[in-house]
Amino acid sequence: MQDKNITPQALWVKLAFRLFFRELKRGELTIITAAIALAVLTVLTLSSVTDRIGQSIEQKSNTFIAADRKLGSAHPLPDEYKTKSKEYLLKTADQIFFDTMLFANDNLQLSSVKAVSKEYPLRGELIIKDDLTEQANDYAVKTGPTPGNIWLSESVLYALDIKIGDKVELGAMNLIAQKVLVEEPDAPFNIFSASRRVLINIEDVPATQVIQPGSRVYYAMLFAGDEDNIVSYYKWLKPKLSENQSWWGVKDKQSWLSGSVNRAEKFLLLAGLLGIMLAAVAIAVSAKRYCENQYDPVAMMKTLGGSRSNVRKIFVLHLSLVTIFAIAIGLLFGFALQLIAVDYLSQSMDQALPEASIRPWFIAIATGATCALMFSLKPLLDLFDIPPLRVLRRSLGDSIAVSKLHLLLSALTIFSLMLLFSGQWMISSILFLSSAALVGILYGISRLLFKAGRGIGLSPGSSWSLAIASLQKRASANSVQLVSFALAIKLLLFLLVLKNDIINDWQSQLPVDAPNAFLVNVTHEQLDPIENMLSAKGISTTGFYPTVRGRLNAVNDELLARDYSEQDNEKKDEEAKSGIGRELNLTWLTEVPSQNEITQGKWFDTGVTGEASVEEGLAERLELKIGDSIEILIGSERFNAKVTSFRKVNWSSLKPNFFIILSPDLLSSFPATYISALHVPKESKKSLNVLLKTYPTITMIDVDSFIKQIRSTISQVSIAIGFVLVIVMFCGGLVLISQVQASLQERMQEVVILRTLGAKGRLIKLATLYEFFLLGLIAGLVAAIFSDIALLLVQQHMFELAGKLHPMIWLVGPLIGAGFVSSLGYFMIAKTLKKNTSDLLRVLS
Amino acid sequence: MTELSQININQTVKPIIQVRNLSKKVNTLAGELPILSDISFNVKSGESVAIVGASGSGKSTLLGLLAGLDATSEGEIHLDGEPLHQLDEEQRAALRAKSIGFVFQSFMLVQSLTALENVMLPAELAGHTDAKQQAMSLLTKVGLEHRLDHFPSQLSGGEQQRVAIARAFVGSPKILFADEPSANLDTKNGHLIESLLFELNQEKGTTLLLVTHDEHLAQRCNRILHIDGGELIKDSSGTRAYAG
């Protein structure tokens, strides 16, 4: 019966495999496998889902520029850019923008023309309707007009007094008015340039002969494709860009949506990091427990003549098998879970999510392997040092405590994983250090609490007195448990409350009566009659703001360079300072707008001259200081203004906002038009056509669909956040389970002793229940305190939300802690309590 | 050195265990604490020796030192001709693998391995490729051929100790150390285990050294070493005659 297939030297491999399969079968590897698998599952699912949701949100957001990226210039863009983009598998579309007069029916109208190629839009859809009648419904199309046709916005049709099918003269060419242009994906909210828009096919541009040398024309090239390919393409493109060529993506758009996307991304990142932290803690606890369980087998093997090297090889291989198995399980379940999640999310969002990249798989495997290796390293080294004499003196080796080296290794591992997952030093460091501080403080507090608890005396033999005695007896172990419980509860409370705050904040910024339309191009003379007309219809406005278009040309006499892109993390590395890259809408006001807040300097005094107030983000970007001089170019006129204040602007508000507000003296001589935001109830919309017909030069921009899109994005992100929260809660639960599991053996011994001494089952059950109840209560209380403090800081500094305390969680925290921990602990102990004493003795022996 | 131990040292049959002036001290907060002091004796091959003494007398420490599980503070131990006191941990482990078997009071079976696999373990650690054959034969010998695939938790205390005995005899060790082998068992099972030990000791010519509180068990051995306060105070004969 000699095993001829195996050499004596390789017997350790066989032994390691045997130990693995046997322990697996007996369920001894369940907790460590579950912990590693959950870490892998968490990372894979979170990374994949957030990656896919992130891509989806970005794609959805990208409909706001009709592409993933846009390259714009006042001069024609080289063909080379487009040719090269094909190598990166990018789709492209061309646009040309110019203003020109349209003629029809002896009427003429200055209009903003957008000429587009057949590929436009690369993202999103065009909304059109067939005529101006009330019966005509809006519908979506994927391409623009074919050559020879023109699509006109409602206001242009009114201004020209034509109907669909009529001829429109554009330069040297006659076009057929084919459709009513309701919405373009890339101009839904650019309220200043959205007036009088028409859409033609780019192939018709030469025939119009409108573009002549010196004409004011803006050329744009749109790009869409795989994000990595776009980034690679931009690396090639960047050195070739001239100063008048601007590259940008949706993140560069200072809009409500970019703020939401950034905030959602931050939350998902934060939740992912906390999930990893919890899973890592679960692995750390279970890895130590796993190694402790191997003390006896190792001592036995050494006693039976196993050499140190053989023992080392057996257990390193054993742990490797556990790790590989757990990673495989984690990947399998993670993959399945993310499929389910993505399916659910796709259905909820009514949109297929893009495929995830390979990166989540890589990070997940790296996380599992790193966790298992780093958290087990010191316990494994301790394991190899277990003296064979333990077979005679059972307590030998038990004194191996959690060493500083182990703590350091574990802490470094957790930090490295956070860094690997987030790729961001700052956020990882803040989260890690704050949690480390929390753990330190909590440990100290819990030791003090348990020490102080010694003075409490209750009648001997009562369940409470047994529970308190148990807490005190295991003061050290209980402190560790308390810290883990508190950390898990804190992180869960933290995420739960933050999720609600973020979503509430979003909802509150989009109240039912949020402005849903803008009136632009209102002349000074039209102000009074329009205001009267609106008030007669019961329509409220945000007030009318005067606007003049101009360019920020220089700062302290230093000319500004072309814009740079935040989308691709482009930094201001050029020598010249970057500018805005486009014309701005300037206004003059005597009062600070309601949704603005002066953060530095002082608002204009009455009668001041030559002063400017700049939005703080722009000021920071241009490195402006109070007292700097900025040069404004309007048409061909230049003038300087002294910066006297910086303003924080609530871009999330659907109200007219301005980067630069000038003192009235500087602009009042320029011809201005007025703008206002208003909330038009759905039933009043049609009746506003009278206003447009009465004042054909005025444009009304309906942003209802834009708001609808924002609401849909919010709901999409809310679902994602809720999903992430559930996964993180699983991690938290596992931490609690692994901690209770860690103390199970000792508890079983106590049960045996108490039973032998004649304690009734009910007494032991209640004592156990109370012990966990007290642990959970204390953990929940400290968790609530710390999570509220952390929330206060994170809300203000990371999410730019108004920081506030949450008294409710001070109550809910301890209740959840006590309820959850006591039920979990009781459930796990209940099995033990059902066994009779002799069975327990056998298990223990 | 006692009168009786001197007699034994001077016996003519070559001893398999030679102990000379053995001492063991441990460091405590109060300084060095002597556990064993100046112990000397010999054990002949195939002899059965009981080490008896009160709790805390140092008998388990002596067993640990003789088995090479612990290092000596002073003195010499020669085991099967090897100077145990001069060997490092790895060499002592190799010697155990070659020459020593163990039976413990608490059985010390690896819970995740079956009865058969537990018995195979020492042979596999020693690199024997016929471990399974040896293990099955020994388990049959101890009457557990029907329990091969059972885990320790599925066996009674007596059965677990029989598995431990089978494991102890795998590889035909020259010396068997037993630490209170029947202490955790009822009288019937205790006697069964003791008989099995002596039977195998006789049959295989294995030297048996056992630590026990049980006077009856001690009397079944060839010799009894009495330890008190870390000293060997008496070396007496048991009821069983040494057939050397």
HADDOCK unambig.tbl for C-alpha pairs under 7 A between the chains (distance, minus, plus):
assign (segid A and resid 1 and name CA) (segid B and resid 130 and name CA) 6.40 0.50 0.50
assign (segid A and resid 1 and name CA) (segid B and resid 132 and name CA) 6.89 0.50 0.50
assign (segid A and resid 1 and name CA) (segid B and resid 133 and name CA) 5.49 0.50 0.50
assign (segid A and resid 2 and name CA) (segid B and resid 129 and name CA) 5.62 0.50 0.50
assign (segid A and resid 2 and name CA) (segid B and resid 130 and name CA) 4.29 0.50 0.50
assign (segid A and resid 2 and name CA) (segid B and resid 133 and name CA) 6.86 0.50 0.50
assign (segid A and resid 3 and name CA) (segid B and resid 129 and name CA) 5.50 0.50 0.50
assign (segid A and resid 3 and name CA) (segid B and resid 130 and name CA) 6.31 0.50 0.50
assign (segid A and resid 8 and name CA) (segid B and resid 127 and name CA) 4.27 0.50 0.50
assign (segid A and resid 8 and name CA) (segid B and resid 128 and name CA) 6.17 0.50 0.50
assign (segid A and resid 8 and name CA) (segid B and resid 129 and name CA) 6.06 0.50 0.50
assign (segid A and resid 9 and name CA) (segid B and resid 127 and name CA) 6.41 0.50 0.50
assign (segid A and resid 11 and name CA) (segid B and resid 124 and name CA) 6.20 0.50 0.50
assign (segid A and resid 11 and name CA) (segid B and resid 127 and name CA) 6.52 0.50 0.50
assign (segid A and resid 19 and name CA) (segid B and resid 112 and name CA) 6.63 0.50 0.50
assign (segid A and resid 19 and name CA) (segid B and resid 113 and name CA) 6.91 0.50 0.50
assign (segid A and resid 22 and name CA) (segid B and resid 112 and name CA) 5.50 0.50 0.50
assign (segid A and resid 22 and name CA) (segid B and resid 113 and name CA) 6.38 0.50 0.50
assign (segid A and resid 23 and name CA) (segid B and resid 112 and name CA) 5.40 0.50 0.50
assign (segid A and resid 297 and name CA) (segid B and resid 110 and name CA) 5.58 0.50 0.50
assign (segid A and resid 300 and name CA) (segid B and resid 108 and name CA) 6.99 0.50 0.50
assign (segid A and resid 302 and name CA) (segid B and resid 93 and name CA) 6.45 0.50 0.50
assign (segid A and resid 303 and name CA) (segid B and resid 69 and name CA) 6.80 0.50 0.50
assign (segid A and resid 303 and name CA) (segid B and resid 93 and name CA) 6.87 0.50 0.50
assign (segid A and resid 304 and name CA) (segid B and resid 96 and name CA) 6.35 0.50 0.50
assign (segid A and resid 304 and name CA) (segid B and resid 97 and name CA) 5.77 0.50 0.50
assign (segid A and resid 304 and name CA) (segid B and resid 122 and name CA) 5.36 0.50 0.50
assign (segid A and resid 305 and name CA) (segid B and resid 93 and name CA) 4.34 0.50 0.50
assign (segid A and resid 305 and name CA) (segid B and resid 94 and name CA) 5.48 0.50 0.50
assign (segid A and resid 305 and name CA) (segid B and resid 96 and name CA) 4.91 0.50 0.50
assign (segid A and resid 305 and name CA) (segid B and resid 97 and name CA) 3.86 0.50 0.50
assign (segid A and resid 305 and name CA) (segid B and resid 122 and name CA) 6.82 0.50 0.50
assign (segid A and resid 305 and name CA) (segid B and resid 125 and name CA) 6.78 0.50 0.50
assign (segid A and resid 305 and name CA) (segid B and resid 126 and name CA) 6.93 0.50 0.50
assign (segid A and resid 306 and name CA) (segid B and resid 93 and name CA) 6.24 0.50 0.50
assign (segid A and resid 306 and name CA) (segid B and resid 97 and name CA) 6.97 0.50 0.50
assign (segid A and resid 306 and name CA) (segid B and resid 125 and name CA) 5.24 0.50 0.50
assign (segid A and resid 306 and name CA) (segid B and resid 126 and name CA) 6.99 0.50 0.50
assign (segid A and resid 307 and name CA) (segid B and resid 90 and name CA) 5.79 0.50 0.50
assign (segid A and resid 307 and name CA) (segid B and resid 93 and name CA) 5.95 0.50 0.50
assign (segid A and resid 307 and name CA) (segid B and resid 94 and name CA) 6.81 0.50 0.50
assign (segid A and resid 308 and name CA) (segid B and resid 90 and name CA) 6.67 0.50 0.50
assign (segid A and resid 388 and name CA) (segid B and resid 69 and name CA) 5.57 0.50 0.50
assign (segid A and resid 389 and name CA) (segid B and resid 64 and name CA) 6.52 0.50 0.50
assign (segid A and resid 389 and name CA) (segid B and resid 69 and name CA) 5.09 0.50 0.50
assign (segid A and resid 389 and name CA) (segid B and resid 70 and name CA) 6.27 0.50 0.50
assign (segid A and resid 842 and name CA) (segid B and resid 153 and name CA) 7.00 0.50 0.50
assign (segid A and resid 843 and name CA) (segid B and resid 153 and name CA) 6.55 0.50 0.50
assign (segid A and resid 845 and name CA) (segid B and resid 106 and name CA) 6.61 0.50 0.50
